[in-house]
Amino acid sequence: MSNANTVGLEVKNLWKIFGPKAGSIIGSADEGLSRAEMKEKTGCVVGVRDVSFDVAPGEVFVVMGLSGSGKSTLVRCLTRLIEPTHGTVKIGDADITAASEAQLREMRRSKVSMVFQHFGLLPHRQVIDNVAYGLEVRGIGKKERREIAGGIVDLVGLQGYEYNYPDQLSGGMQQRVGLARALPGDPEMLLFDEPFSALDPLIRRDMQNEVIRLHEEVGKTMVFITHDLAEALKLGDRILIMRDGAVVQIGTPDEVVGAPADEYVREFVSDVPKSHVLTLKWVMRPPVGDEGVGRPTLHQDTIVREAARQVLATQGEVRVVDDEGKFVGVVDDEDILKVVVAEGED
């Protein structure tokens, strides 16, 4: 989904340590202490530990971890809702960590919007005026802001509910309003902090699909925080997995499932149906002799489940090619079935 080689978000050596001596820990011998050791020795708690990553413009980047992993602290550091202890955050060319209070307010208005788990809707305002609230704060007239908000209401599937009040909406529809409210300022980036975790499973699935559809419509850079691996695999172009405030692994969904960095990640992905995530590049093998010559062709990034029908219907192997059309391997029904059978044994 990413669409450029330039950087939309750049995070370098970001730390957040809570406690009275936080600033003195970076660069000292105490920096290397575990979270428990640091708390015992200094009274300080590590929220985010030396985190670095880039997000390309238009990419959907998911930060995943269990409760206490540091993911929500990280996303709040990106806009300085929580002040980082050390490190830099840049959105495009704007250095968030070096910005004055006035510059920071303007960046929050123009460059980035957040969608939270708790909708925070204004109960006395209709949907259209909830969506337009940010424009009102910026001094835009009622007619113009309602025109802008009306288009966004349509974009998120709330046509016909413009003049309803929040208490007249279901939880899923209220979250759509929360999503819509992040869009009127045309921000470069959207930050989602576990926005769907309080919704029931069916509504949650619908909202995940809505995010996918919205991304296809507007192409915004998105950073999405979740504790749900299935959600991360569904939404993310890449996934960052956190533990105890630190990065454990960054990779595409198939890289995380196919080559977990350690036992922690391996345990995380152990129940994932691998045929739903792994691509053919993980199951293909080198051709022997003239294998693949004149055979049907599939791209190496085709998901195994999607390739299964064609491969199983083909008497023999299928050629696998890369982005340049280069012949890089073959797969046959046995290669596909190994993945499917392994799922049943997990």
N, C-alpha and C positions, 0 to 999 in steps of 0.2 A: 504493500500500500504506500510505502514511502516514495517520494517523488523528486528528490534532489540530493545532490552530494553535499550541499552546504548544511550547516548545523542550525537546527531550530532551537534546541536547548543544549547547553553545555554545563556539566557539573564536574568540578575538579576538587578532589581532596576535601570533600565536605565533612565536617564534624559538627555534632551538637552534643555537648556535655552539659548536663544539668548539675548545678552545685556552685558553692561560693568560690572554689578554686579552679573553676573550669578552664579559664584562660591560660593558666600556668602548666596544665597537663600536656598540651600539644608540644611536641619536641622534647619532652622530658622522658626519663626512664619509665614513668608511670603510663605513658601512652600505650605501651604494649600489654598492659594488664588486661585480663579478662574483665567482663562486665562485673562479675561478682567480686573479683579481687580489687578492682578499682573502687567499688562502693565501700568495701571493708577498709581499705587503706586511706582513702581520701574523702569519703562521704559523697563523692560525685557519682552520677549515673550516666553512662554512655547511651544516648539516644540514636545517634548516627555516627558511624565509625569510618572515616576516610573513604567516602563513597565517590566514585567517579564514573560518569557515563555521558554519552552524547545521544541526542534524539534528532533524527532528520526531520525537516519540514514535511508535514503530511503523514508522519509515522504514528501508529498507535503503539505506545510503549507501556507495558504493564509492569507494575511493581507489586510483587506478591510475597506474602510471608504470613506467618501465624501471628496471633496477638502478642504484642511485645517485641516484634521483630524490628520495629523502627520505621515501618513504611509510612504511617500517618505523620510521624514527626518529619520524615524526609519531605513529603509533599508540602507541608507547611513551611519548611525552610526554603522551598523554591520561590515563594513570594514574600518571605520574611514575616509571615504571620507568627512564626517562631524564628528568633534571630539565631543564625548559625554561629557556632563558636569559632570556626575556621573554615577556609575554603572559598571558592567562587561559584557563582551561579550566573549564567548569561542566557538571556532569551533573545535570539537573534544577535544584534550588535549591542544590546543593552545589558550592562553589568548590574544585575540586581543587588549584589552584595555591596557595591560601591555607591549606590544611589542615595541621594538625600531623601528626607521624608516626603518632600513635595514631588520629587521625581518618582518615588516609589508609588505614591498615590496615583499618579498619572499612568504609570506602567500597569498597575492593577486595573485601571479603567480601560486602557486601550490595548494592552498586549496579552493579558491572561484573564480567564474567568474560571471560577471553581464551582463544582457541583458536589454538594455534600449529601450524606446519608439522610440527615434531617432537612426537610425541604425548606423550612424557615419562611413559608409563604405568609404574606400579610393578610390576615383573615378578613379584614374589612374592605379589601380591594378585590375587584373582579379579576378574572384570569388575565385579560388584556392589559390591565393596569399593573398587575404583578410583573408581567413580562416586561413592561415598559418602565419599570421603576428606576432602573439604572440610567436610562435616558433622561428621566425627570431630574434625577440628581445632577446630571450634567447640564441642565438648563435648557433642554430641547423642548419646544412647544408641544402642547397636547395633541394637536392635529398630526404633526409630523411623527411624534413618537408612537401614536396609535397606528399610523400607517405602517411603520417599521415593525411594530409588535404584531400587527395583524398578519404580516407575511411570515413571521417566525412561528406564530400559532399554527398556521397552515402547515409549515414545514415539519413540525413535531406531531402532527396528527390530532390537533385539538379543534379542528373546524367545528363550529356549532356550539362550542363551549366558552367562547370569548367572554361572555357576560355572566358566567356562573361564578359563584364564590367558592373558595377552597373547600369549605365543608360540604359542598354539593358534589364533590369529586371523589372517586375511588383513590386508593393509595397509588396505584400505577399512574393514574391521570395527574395526580398531584406531583409525582416525580417528573412527568413530562413538562409540567409548568416549571419545575425547578431547572430542568434541562434547558427549556426555552429561555429562561431568564438569564442564562449565561451567554446568550448569543447576540443580543441587540447591538452591543458595542463593536461587533465584528473583530473579536480578539484573535491574535495569532495562535493562541494555544488554549486548550481546555484541560483543566485538572479535575479528575474525578476521585473523590475520597470515599471509597466503598459506598457508592450511591444507592445500590440496589440490595444491600445486605438485609434490610428490614422488610423487604417485599416477599410475598409468598412465591413459591417456585415458578408457577405459570406466568405471573406478572413479571417476575425477574427475567425469565427467558424472553418475554416480549420486549422488555426494555433493553436487553442486550442486543436483540435484533434491531431495535430502534437506533442504538448507537452505531451499529454497523451501517445501517441505511443512511443515517445522518452523515457519517464520515464519507460515504460515497457521494453524497450530495454536496457537501461543503469543503471536504478535504482538509479540515483543520488538523494541526498537530495535537495529539491527545496523550496525556499521561494518566493512566488508570490504575488506581490502588485497589487491591482486593486480597482477601485471604482464601479465595475459592479457585483452586487449580483449574477446574473445568471452565470457569469464566475467563481466566487468564489465557487458556489455550484457544478459546473461541474468539477472543477479541484482539489478542496481541500480535503485532508483527514481530516484536521481540518481547522477551520477558526477563525481568531482573528479579532474582530470588534473594530475599534478605533473611538473615538470622542474627540475632543479638546486635542489631544495628549495622552489620557489615554485609557486603555483597558476597553471596556464595557462588552465583552463576548468572551470566547474561547470555542469552541465546534466543534463536527462533524457537517456536514451539517444538518442531521436530528435533532440534538440537538438544533441548532440555530433556525430552523424553528418550531420545536415542542415545545420548551421551551425557548422562547426569554427571555433574562435577564431583560429587562425593556421595557418601551413604545417606546424608540428610536429604539431598535432592532425589536420590534413587528411591528412598522410602516414600517421598512425596508423590512420585509419578508411578508407583508400583501398580496402582489400580486403574491406570489410564488404558483404555482400549487402544493399543498401539497402531492398529490398522486405521484408526480414525485420525492419527496425527503424523505418523511416519510417512515419508515420501519414498519414491522409488530409489532415490540415491542411497537410502539406508539398506535396501534389500537386493539391489542389483549386484551382479557379479561379472567379472571379466569374461568376454566371449572365448570359447574354445573352438579353434579351427575357423570354419566359416559360419559359426552361429551368428544370427542376426541379419545375415545378408538377405535382402529382399523381404524382410519381415515387417509387420506393422510397427509403428513408432509411437512412443509416448515420451513426454518430457520428464526429466528427472525429478521435478518438483510436484509431480502428480501424487496425490495422497493414495496410499495403498488401497484403501477401501474403494476409492473412485476408480482405480485401475483394475480392480479385481475382476469385474465382469468381463472386460475386454481380454484380459490375460487368460482367464479360465476358459473363455470361448475360443481362444486361439489354439490350434493344434501345433504346439511348439512354443518357441520363445518370442518375446517382444523386444525390439530394439529400444534402448533408452538413450536420449540425446540431451545435451545441455542447452544453454541459452543461445549459443551460436550454431546449434544444429549438429554439433560434433557427436559422433557415436561414442558413448562412454561406458556402455555395459548392456547386459541383457537380463531379463527376468522371465521366469516361466511359472507354471501353476504351482510347482513345488516351492518356489521361493515365496510366493504369496501365501500359500497354505501354512508355511512355517510360522509366519507372523500370526495368522488367525488361530492356529492350534496353540501357540504360546500364550495367547490371551486367555484361552480356556483353562490353562494350567496355572495361571497366576493366582 
